[in-house]
Amino acid sequence: MARSGVRFEDVQRAIDELMAAGQAPSVQRIRETLGTGSFTTISEHLREWRKRREENRDVPPPRGMPAPLQELAESLWQQAQDAANEALAHYRREADDKVAEAQQAVAAAERRAEDAEQRESALSSHLTHSEERLNARTAELSRLQAEHDTLQAEAARQREVRGRLEARLDELQSELERQAQAHRQAQEELEAAHQARLTQEEQRHEAAEARLMGLLDEARQERQAAEKAHATRHERLEKRLEGAKAEQQALQDALKEEEKKRRAEEQARRDAETARSGLDEERTRLGARLEDAQAALASRQARVEALEQQLEARLWSSLEKMQESQARLEAAAENASGPDDAGPEKQDSQD
């Protein structure tokens, strides 16, 4: 409902002034003409004026005039109505086509933007999954590297044990040589008196030598087994490390490719946003053109109405002139027949 302040009669008077000046009525022009009033109130009064004009558009010229003039007026009225309706239908069809094209373009741009957003979401999910796999592979690589370091430490410990065993073997060999030297010296000194003891010492020496040789063989076998196991585990770890590095490189390449695709999708989304902005601007321009077309149509309708009013005024003027001519003719006829009619009236009065 319109607010108090500017009345409908004020707006109608301003519209009449604008149309008399050959300008199409609009909210801005009416407000400039009135010098006051809110846009909402003026807009509602303008819609009411248009509604009333639309309701009275098909009202035919008043009757009561001569038949020829009535037919001429109705013919001109119908021609003006047909021309106005045809122009209005043309402008409406053109405006509807433009609006439909703009709406289709906006819908297409929105669909492309939605597709780009969906592809970006899928790409982000895939990228997140790839990053998780890369982190898992990196953790696995770190674990394998730690295990490799542990095996290297174990190999160093084995080398240390082997060094201690070799040192112990050298000590035993030195001890054996020392005992042999002492044995030879004792054998030379006591060869005659202690033959039996020498034999015993030789047996003990052989037993000790056999025991030492057995220990030496066991130490050598343990060292060879440890070296073999270490070589096997080291080779297996090297292979696993190479495979992990290759898989990490493949994941990094895939990640780079996914980054490239995501940048392409982002560029496509920006292009879609740009296209949608262009379509919005085009829709705004089309709306402005539609408003201009409607204003031009209103101006043309105003001119048609002015022509109709002028035609009606001329018809009424012609009718009045004809009525005046007819009145003059009747008066002249009455004046011409006046003396003949006076006799009987006087005679009747005398009777």
TORKOL-4160 file (C-alpha; in steps of 0.2 Angstrom, whole numbers, padded with zeros to 4 digits, m for minus):
351
<pt num="1" X="0000" Y="0000" Z="0000"/>
<pt num="2" X="0007" Y="0017" Z="m0005"/>
<pt num="3" X="0012" Y="0028" Z="0010"/>
<pt num="4" X="0005" Y="0045" Z="0013"/>
<pt num="5" X="0013" Y="0060" Z="0006"/>
<pt num="6" X="0012" Y="0060" Z="m0013"/>
<pt num="7" X="m0006" Y="0056" Z="m0019"/>
<pt num="8" X="m0011" Y="0047" Z="m0035"/>
<pt num="9" X="m0019" Y="0063" Z="m0042"/>
<pt num="10" X="m0001" Y="0071" Z="m0040"/>
<pt num="11" X="0007" Y="0057" Z="m0049"/>
<pt num="12" X="m0007" Y="0057" Z="m0063"/>
<pt num="13" X="m0004" Y="0076" Z="m0065"/>
<pt num="14" X="0015" Y="0074" Z="m0067"/>
<pt num="15" X="0012" Y="0060" Z="m0080"/>
<pt num="16" X="0001" Y="0071" Z="m0090"/>
<pt num="17" X="0014" Y="0085" Z="m0090"/>
<pt num="18" X="0027" Y="0072" Z="m0095"/>
<pt num="19" X="0017" Y="0065" Z="m0109"/>
<pt num="20" X="0012" Y="0083" Z="m0115"/>
<pt num="21" X="0031" Y="0086" Z="m0116"/>
<pt num="22" X="0033" Y="0070" Z="m0127"/>
<pt num="23" X="0042" Y="0061" Z="m0113"/>
<pt num="24" X="0039" Y="0043" Z="m0107"/>
<pt num="25" X="0033" Y="0043" Z="m0088"/>
<pt num="26" X="0046" Y="0034" Z="m0076"/>
<pt num="27" X="0048" Y="0035" Z="m0057"/>
<pt num="28" X="0064" Y="0046" Z="m0059"/>
<pt num="29" X="0055" Y="0058" Z="m0071"/>
<pt num="30" X="0039" Y="0059" Z="m0060"/>
<pt num="31" X="0049" Y="0062" Z="m0045"/>
<pt num="32" X="0059" Y="0076" Z="m0054"/>
<pt num="33" X="0043" Y="0084" Z="m0060"/>
<pt num="34" X="0035" Y="0083" Z="m0042"/>
<pt num="35" X="0051" Y="0088" Z="m0033"/>
<pt num="36" X="0047" Y="0076" Z="m0019"/>
<pt num="37" X="0040" Y="0059" Z="m0014"/>
<pt num="38" X="0048" Y="0042" Z="m0011"/>
<pt num="39" X="0052" Y="0030" Z="m0026"/>
<pt num="40" X="0041" Y="0016" Z="m0018"/>
<pt num="41" X="0026" Y="0027" Z="m0017"/>
<pt num="42" X="0028" Y="0035" Z="m0035"/>
<pt num="43" X="0031" Y="0017" Z="m0042"/>
<pt num="44" X="0015" Y="0010" Z="m0034"/>
<pt num="45" X="0005" Y="0025" Z="m0041"/>
<pt num="46" X="0013" Y="0023" Z="m0058"/>
<pt num="47" X="0008" Y="0005" Z="m0058"/>
<pt num="48" X="m0010" Y="0010" Z="m0053"/>
<pt num="49" X="m0010" Y="0023" Z="m0067"/>
<pt num="50" X="m0004" Y="0010" Z="m0080"/>
<pt num="51" X="m0017" Y="m0003" Z="m0074"/>
<pt num="52" X="m0031" Y="0010" Z="m0076"/>
<pt num="53" X="m0025" Y="0015" Z="m0093"/>
<pt num="54" X="m0024" Y="m0004" Z="m0098"/>
<pt num="55" X="m0042" Y="m0006" Z="m0092"/>
<pt num="56" X="m0048" Y="0009" Z="m0102"/>
<pt num="57" X="m0038" Y="0005" Z="m0117"/>
<pt num="58" X="m0051" Y="m0005" Z="m0126"/>
<pt num="59" X="m0066" Y="0007" Z="m0122"/>
<pt num="60" X="m0073" Y="0013" Z="m0139"/>
<pt num="61" X="m0076" Y="0031" Z="m0144"/>
<pt num="62" X="m0093" Y="0038" Z="m0137"/>
<pt num="63" X="m0108" Y="0036" Z="m0148"/>
<pt num="64" X="m0121" Y="0049" Z="m0152"/>
<pt num="65" X="m0113" Y="0056" Z="m0167"/>
<pt num="66" X="m0118" Y="0053" Z="m0185"/>
<pt num="67" X="m0116" Y="0036" Z="m0192"/>
<pt num="68" X="m0102" Y="0041" Z="m0205"/>
<pt num="69" X="m0092" Y="0050" Z="m0192"/>
<pt num="70" X="m0095" Y="0036" Z="m0179"/>
<pt num="71" X="m0089" Y="0023" Z="m0192"/>
<pt num="72" X="m0074" Y="0034" Z="m0196"/>
<pt num="73" X="m0070" Y="0036" Z="m0178"/>
<pt num="74" X="m0072" Y="0017" Z="m0174"/>
<pt num="75" X="m0061" Y="0013" Z="m0189"/>
<pt num="76" X="m0047" Y="0025" Z="m0184"/>
<pt num="77" X="m0049" Y="0019" Z="m0166"/>
<pt num="78" X="m0047" Y="0001" Z="m0172"/>
<pt num="79" X="m0032" Y="0005" Z="m0183"/>
<pt num="80" X="m0023" Y="0014" Z="m0169"/>
<pt num="81" X="m0027" Y="0000" Z="m0157"/>
<pt num="82" X="m0020" Y="m0013" Z="m0169"/>
<pt num="83" X="m0004" Y="m0003" Z="m0172"/>
<pt num="84" X="m0002" Y="m0001" Z="m0154"/>
<pt num="85" X="m0005" Y="m0019" Z="m0150"/>
<pt num="86" X="0006" Y="m0025" Z="m0164"/>
<pt num="87" X="0021" Y="m0014" Z="m0158"/>
<pt num="88" X="0018" Y="m0020" Z="m0140"/>
<pt num="89" X="0018" Y="m0038" Z="m0145"/>
<pt num="90" X="0034" Y="m0035" Z="m0156"/>
<pt num="91" X="0043" Y="m0027" Z="m0142"/>
<pt num="92" X="0037" Y="m0040" Z="m0129"/>
<pt num="93" X="0042" Y="m0055" Z="m0141"/>
<pt num="94" X="0059" Y="m0047" Z="m0143"/>
<pt num="95" X="0062" Y="m0043" Z="m0125"/>
<pt num="96" X="0056" Y="m0061" Z="m0120"/>
<pt num="97" X="0068" Y="m0069" Z="m0133"/>
<pt num="98" X="0082" Y="m0058" Z="m0126"/>
<pt num="99" X="0078" Y="m0063" Z="m0108"/>
<pt num="100" X="0076" Y="m0081" Z="m0112"/>
<pt num="101" X="0093" Y="m0081" Z="m0121"/>
<pt num="102" X="0101" Y="m0073" Z="m0106"/>
<pt num="103" X="0093" Y="m0085" Z="m0094"/>
<pt num="104" X="0099" Y="m0100" Z="m0105"/>
<pt num="105" X="0117" Y="m0092" Z="m0105"/>
<pt num="106" X="0117" Y="m0090" Z="m0086"/>
<pt num="107" X="0110" Y="m0107" Z="m0083"/>
<pt num="108" X="0124" Y="m0114" Z="m0095"/>
<pt num="109" X="0137" Y="m0104" Z="m0085"/>
<pt num="110" X="0131" Y="m0110" Z="m0069"/>
<pt num="111" X="0131" Y="m0128" Z="m0075"/>
<pt num="112" X="0149" Y="m0126" Z="m0080"/>
<pt num="113" X="0154" Y="m0118" Z="m0064"/>
<pt num="114" X="0145" Y="m0133" Z="m0054"/>
<pt num="115" X="0155" Y="m0145" Z="m0065"/>
<pt num="116" X="0171" Y="m0136" Z="m0062"/>
<pt num="117" X="0167" Y="m0136" Z="m0043"/>
<pt num="118" X="0163" Y="m0155" Z="m0043"/>
<pt num="119" X="0179" Y="m0159" Z="m0053"/>
<pt num="120" X="0189" Y="m0148" Z="m0041"/>
<pt num="121" X="0182" Y="m0157" Z="m0026"/>
<pt num="122" X="0186" Y="m0174" Z="m0034"/>
<pt num="123" X="0203" Y="m0168" Z="m0038"/>
<pt num="124" X="0206" Y="m0162" Z="m0020"/>
<pt num="125" X="0200" Y="m0178" Z="m0013"/>
<pt num="126" X="0212" Y="m0188" Z="m0024"/>
<pt num="127" X="0226" Y="m0176" Z="m0020"/>
<pt num="128" X="0223" Y="m0179" Z="m0002"/>
<pt num="129" X="0223" Y="m0198" Z="m0004"/>
<pt num="130" X="0239" Y="m0196" Z="m0014"/>
<pt num="131" X="0247" Y="m0186" Z="0000"/>
<pt num="132" X="0241" Y="m0198" Z="0013"/>
<pt num="133" X="0249" Y="m0212" Z="0002"/>
<pt num="134" X="0265" Y="m0202" Z="0000"/>
<pt num="135" X="0266" Y="m0199" Z="0019"/>
<pt num="136" X="0263" Y="m0218" Z="0022"/>
<pt num="137" X="0277" Y="m0222" Z="0010"/>
<pt num="138" X="0289" Y="m0209" Z="0018"/>
<pt num="139" X="0285" Y="m0217" Z="0035"/>
<pt num="140" X="0289" Y="m0234" Z="0028"/>
<pt num="141" X="0305" Y="m0227" Z="0020"/>
<pt num="142" X="0310" Y="m0220" Z="0036"/>
<pt num="143" X="0307" Y="m0236" Z="0045"/>
<pt num="144" X="0317" Y="m0246" Z="0032"/>
<pt num="145" X="0331" Y="m0233" Z="0034"/>
<pt num="146" X="0330" Y="m0236" Z="0053"/>
<pt num="147" X="0331" Y="m0255" Z="0051"/>
<pt num="148" X="0345" Y="m0253" Z="0038"/>
<pt num="149" X="0355" Y="m0242" Z="0051"/>
<pt num="150" X="0351" Y="m0256" Z="0065"/>
<pt num="151" X="0358" Y="m0269" Z="0053"/>
<pt num="152" X="0373" Y="m0259" Z="0050"/>
<pt num="153" X="0375" Y="m0257" Z="0069"/>
<pt num="154" X="0373" Y="m0276" Z="0070"/>
<pt num="155" X="0386" Y="m0279" Z="0057"/>
<pt num="156" X="0398" Y="m0267" Z="0066"/>
<pt num="157" X="0395" Y="m0277" Z="0082"/>
<pt num="158" X="0398" Y="m0293" Z="0072"/>
<pt num="159" X="0415" Y="m0286" Z="0065"/>
<pt num="160" X="0419" Y="m0280" Z="0083"/>
<pt num="161" X="0416" Y="m0298" Z="0089"/>
<pt num="162" X="0426" Y="m0305" Z="0075"/>
<pt num="163" X="0440" Y="m0294" Z="0079"/>
<pt num="164" X="0440" Y="m0299" Z="0097"/>
<pt num="165" X="0440" Y="m0318" Z="0092"/>
<pt num="166" X="0454" Y="m0315" Z="0080"/>
<pt num="167" X="0464" Y="m0306" Z="0094"/>
<pt num="168" X="0460" Y="m0320" Z="0105"/>
<pt num="169" X="0465" Y="m0333" Z="0092"/>
<pt num="170" X="0482" Y="m0323" Z="0090"/>
<pt num="171" X="0484" Y="m0324" Z="0109"/>
<pt num="172" X="0481" Y="m0342" Z="0109"/>
<pt num="173" X="0493" Y="m0345" Z="0095"/>
<pt num="174" X="0506" Y="m0335" Z="0104"/>
<pt num="175" X="0502" Y="m0345" Z="0120"/>
<pt num="176" X="0504" Y="m0361" Z="0109"/>
<pt num="177" X="0520" Y="m0355" Z="0102"/>
<pt num="178" X="0526" Y="m0350" Z="0119"/>
<pt num="179" X="0521" Y="m0367" Z="0127"/>
<pt num="180" X="0529" Y="m0376" Z="0112"/>
<pt num="181" X="0545" Y="m0366" Z="0115"/>
<pt num="182" X="0545" Y="m0370" Z="0133"/>
<pt num="183" X="0541" Y="m0388" Z="0129"/>
<pt num="184" X="0556" Y="m0389" Z="0118"/>
<pt num="185" X="0567" Y="m0382" Z="0131"/>
<pt num="186" X="0561" Y="m0393" Z="0144"/>
<pt num="187" X="0562" Y="m0408" Z="0132"/>
<pt num="188" X="0580" Y="m0403" Z="0129"/>
<pt num="189" X="0584" Y="m0401" Z="0147"/>
<pt num="190" X="0575" Y="m0416" Z="0154"/>
<pt num="191" X="0575" Y="m0427" Z="0138"/>
<pt num="192" X="0584" Y="m0441" Z="0147"/>
<pt num="193" X="0577" Y="m0440" Z="0164"/>
<pt num="194" X="0559" Y="m0436" Z="0160"/>
<pt num="195" X="0554" Y="m0446" Z="0145"/>
<pt num="196" X="0538" Y="m0452" Z="0152"/>
<pt num="197" X="0533" Y="m0434" Z="0158"/>
<pt num="198" X="0538" Y="m0428" Z="0140"/>
<pt num="199" X="0526" Y="m0440" Z="0133"/>
<pt num="200" X="0512" Y="m0434" Z="0144"/>
<pt num="201" X="0516" Y="m0416" Z="0140"/>
<pt num="202" X="0515" Y="m0420" Z="0122"/>
<pt num="203" X="0498" Y="m0428" Z="0124"/>
<pt num="204" X="0492" Y="m0414" Z="0134"/>
<pt num="205" X="0499" Y="m0402" Z="0121"/>
<pt num="206" X="0490" Y="m0412" Z="0107"/>
<pt num="207" X="0474" Y="m0411" Z="0116"/>
<pt num="208" X="0476" Y="m0392" Z="0119"/>
<pt num="209" X="0480" Y="m0390" Z="0101"/>
<pt num="210" X="0465" Y="m0400" Z="0095"/>
<pt num="211" X="0454" Y="m0389" Z="0107"/>
<pt num="212" X="0462" Y="m0373" Z="0101"/>
<pt num="213" X="0460" Y="m0379" Z="0083"/>
<pt num="214" X="0442" Y="m0383" Z="0086"/>
<pt num="215" X="0438" Y="m0366" Z="0094"/>
<pt num="216" X="0447" Y="m0358" Z="0079"/>
<pt num="217" X="0436" Y="m0368" Z="0067"/>
<pt num="218" X="0420" Y="m0363" Z="0076"/>
<pt num="219" X="0425" Y="m0345" Z="0077"/>
<pt num="220" X="0429" Y="m0345" Z="0058"/>
<pt num="221" X="0412" Y="m0354" Z="0054"/>
<pt num="222" X="0402" Y="m0341" Z="0065"/>
<pt num="223" X="0411" Y="m0327" Z="0057"/>
<pt num="224" X="0407" Y="m0334" Z="0039"/>
<pt num="225" X="0389" Y="m0337" Z="0044"/>
<pt num="226" X="0387" Y="m0319" Z="0051"/>
<pt num="227" X="0395" Y="m0312" Z="0036"/>
<pt num="228" X="0384" Y="m0322" Z="0024"/>
<pt num="229" X="0368" Y="m0317" Z="0034"/>
<pt num="230" X="0373" Y="m0299" Z="0035"/>
<pt num="231" X="0376" Y="m0299" Z="0016"/>
<pt num="232" X="0359" Y="m0307" Z="0013"/>
<pt num="233" X="0350" Y="m0295" Z="0024"/>
<pt num="234" X="0360" Y="m0280" Z="0017"/>
<pt num="235" X="0355" Y="m0285" Z="m0001"/>
<pt num="236" X="0337" Y="m0287" Z="0004"/>
<pt num="237" X="0336" Y="m0270" Z="0012"/>
<pt num="238" X="0345" Y="m0262" Z="m0002"/>
<pt num="239" X="0332" Y="m0269" Z="m0014"/>
<pt num="240" X="0318" Y="m0264" Z="m0003"/>
<pt num="241" X="0325" Y="m0246" Z="m0001"/>
<pt num="242" X="0327" Y="m0245" Z="m0020"/>
<pt num="243" X="0309" Y="m0250" Z="m0023"/>
<pt num="244" X="0303" Y="m0238" Z="m0010"/>
<pt num="245" X="0313" Y="m0224" Z="m0018"/>
<pt num="246" X="0306" Y="m0228" Z="m0035"/>
<pt num="247" X="0288" Y="m0228" Z="m0028"/>
<pt num="248" X="0291" Y="m0212" Z="m0019"/>
<pt num="249" X="0297" Y="m0204" Z="m0035"/>
<pt num="250" X="0282" Y="m0211" Z="m0044"/>
<pt num="251" X="0271" Y="m0204" Z="m0031"/>
<pt num="252" X="0279" Y="m0187" Z="m0032"/>
<pt num="253" X="0277" Y="m0187" Z="m0051"/>
<pt num="254" X="0259" Y="m0191" Z="m0049"/>
<pt num="255" X="0257" Y="m0177" Z="m0036"/>
<pt num="256" X="0265" Y="m0165" Z="m0048"/>
<pt num="257" X="0253" Y="m0171" Z="m0062"/>
<pt num="258" X="0238" Y="m0169" Z="m0050"/>
<pt num="259" X="0244" Y="m0152" Z="m0046"/>
<pt num="260" X="0245" Y="m0147" Z="m0064"/>
<pt num="261" X="0227" Y="m0154" Z="m0067"/>
<pt num="262" X="0221" Y="m0144" Z="m0051"/>
<pt num="263" X="0228" Y="m0128" Z="m0058"/>
<pt num="264" X="0220" Y="m0131" Z="m0075"/>
<pt num="265" X="0203" Y="m0134" Z="m0066"/>
<pt num="266" X="0205" Y="m0118" Z="m0056"/>
<pt num="267" X="0209" Y="m0109" Z="m0072"/>
<pt num="268" X="0193" Y="m0117" Z="m0080"/>
<pt num="269" X="0183" Y="m0111" Z="m0065"/>
<pt num="270" X="0190" Y="m0094" Z="m0066"/>
<pt num="271" X="0185" Y="m0093" Z="m0084"/>
<pt num="272" X="0168" Y="m0099" Z="m0080"/>
<pt num="273" X="0166" Y="m0086" Z="m0067"/>
<pt num="274" X="0172" Y="m0073" Z="m0079"/>
<pt num="275" X="0159" Y="m0079" Z="m0092"/>
<pt num="276" X="0146" Y="m0079" Z="m0079"/>
<pt num="277" X="0150" Y="m0061" Z="m0074"/>
<pt num="278" X="0149" Y="m0057" Z="m0093"/>
<pt num="279" X="0132" Y="m0065" Z="m0094"/>
<pt num="280" X="0126" Y="m0055" Z="m0079"/>
<pt num="281" X="0132" Y="m0039" Z="m0087"/>
<pt num="282" X="0124" Y="m0044" Z="m0103"/>
<pt num="283" X="0108" Y="m0048" Z="m0093"/>
<pt num="284" X="0109" Y="m0031" Z="m0085"/>
<pt num="285" X="0111" Y="m0023" Z="m0102"/>
<pt num="286" X="0096" Y="m0033" Z="m0109"/>
<pt num="287" X="0086" Y="m0027" Z="m0094"/>
<pt num="288" X="0091" Y="m0009" Z="m0097"/>
<pt num="289" X="0086" Y="m0012" Z="m0116"/>
<pt num="290" X="0070" Y="m0020" Z="m0111"/>
<pt num="291" X="0066" Y="m0005" Z="m0099"/>
<pt num="292" X="0071" Y="0007" Z="m0113"/>
<pt num="293" X="0059" Y="m0003" Z="m0125"/>
<pt num="294" X="0045" Y="m0002" Z="m0113"/>
<pt num="295" X="0048" Y="0017" Z="m0110"/>
<pt num="296" X="0048" Y="0019" Z="m0129"/>
<pt num="297" X="0032" Y="0009" Z="m0131"/>
<pt num="298" X="0024" Y="0019" Z="m0117"/>
<pt num="299" X="0029" Y="0035" Z="m0126"/>
<pt num="300" X="0022" Y="0028" Z="m0142"/>
<pt num="301" X="0006" Y="0023" Z="m0133"/>
<pt num="302" X="0006" Y="0040" Z="m0126"/>
<pt num="303" X="0007" Y="0048" Z="m0143"/>
<pt num="304" X="m0006" Y="0036" Z="m0149"/>
<pt num="305" X="m0018" Y="0041" Z="m0135"/>
<pt num="306" X="m0014" Y="0060" Z="m0139"/>
<pt num="307" X="m0018" Y="0057" Z="m0157"/>
<pt num="308" X="m0034" Y="0048" Z="m0151"/>
<pt num="309" X="m0038" Y="0063" Z="m0140"/>
<pt num="310" X="m0035" Y="0075" Z="m0155"/>
<pt num="311" X="m0045" Y="0064" Z="m0166"/>
<pt num="312" X="m0059" Y="0063" Z="m0154"/>
<pt num="313" X="m0058" Y="0082" Z="m0151"/>
<pt num="314" X="m0059" Y="0085" Z="m0170"/>
<pt num="315" X="m0073" Y="0073" Z="m0172"/>
<pt num="316" X="m0083" Y="0082" Z="m0158"/>
<pt num="317" X="m0078" Y="0099" Z="m0166"/>
<pt num="318" X="m0085" Y="0092" Z="m0183"/>
<pt num="319" X="m0100" Y="0086" Z="m0175"/>
<pt num="320" X="m0103" Y="0102" Z="m0166"/>
<pt num="321" X="m0101" Y="0112" Z="m0182"/>
<pt num="322" X="m0113" Y="0100" Z="m0191"/>
<pt num="323" X="m0125" Y="0103" Z="m0177"/>
<pt num="324" X="m0123" Y="0121" Z="m0178"/>
<pt num="325" X="m0126" Y="0121" Z="m0197"/>
<pt num="326" X="m0141" Y="0110" Z="m0194"/>
<pt num="327" X="m0148" Y="0122" Z="m0181"/>
<pt num="328" X="m0145" Y="0137" Z="m0193"/>
<pt num="329" X="m0153" Y="0128" Z="m0207"/>
<pt num="330" X="m0168" Y="0124" Z="m0196"/>
<pt num="331" X="m0169" Y="0142" Z="m0190"/>
<pt num="332" X="m0168" Y="0148" Z="m0207"/>
<pt num="333" X="m0181" Y="0137" Z="m0213"/>
<pt num="334" X="m0192" Y="0142" Z="m0198"/>
<pt num="335" X="m0189" Y="0160" Z="m0202"/>
<pt num="336" X="m0194" Y="0157" Z="m0221"/>
<pt num="337" X="m0210" Y="0149" Z="m0216"/>
<pt num="338" X="m0215" Y="0161" Z="m0202"/>
<pt num="339" X="m0228" Y="0173" Z="m0211"/>
<pt num="340" X="m0238" Y="0159" Z="m0218"/>
<pt num="341" X="m0240" Y="0151" Z="m0201"/>
<pt num="342" X="m0245" Y="0167" Z="m0192"/>
<pt num="343" X="m0263" Y="0169" Z="m0200"/>
<pt num="344" X="m0271" Y="0154" Z="m0193"/>
<pt num="345" X="m0263" Y="0157" Z="m0175"/>
<pt num="346" X="m0271" Y="0175" Z="m0175"/>
<pt num="347" X="m0288" Y="0169" Z="m0181"/>
<pt num="348" X="m0288" Y="0156" Z="m0168"/>
<pt num="349" X="m0285" Y="0169" Z="m0155"/>
<pt num="350" X="m0299" Y="0180" Z="m0161"/>
<pt num="351" X="m0311" Y="0166" Z="m0161"/>
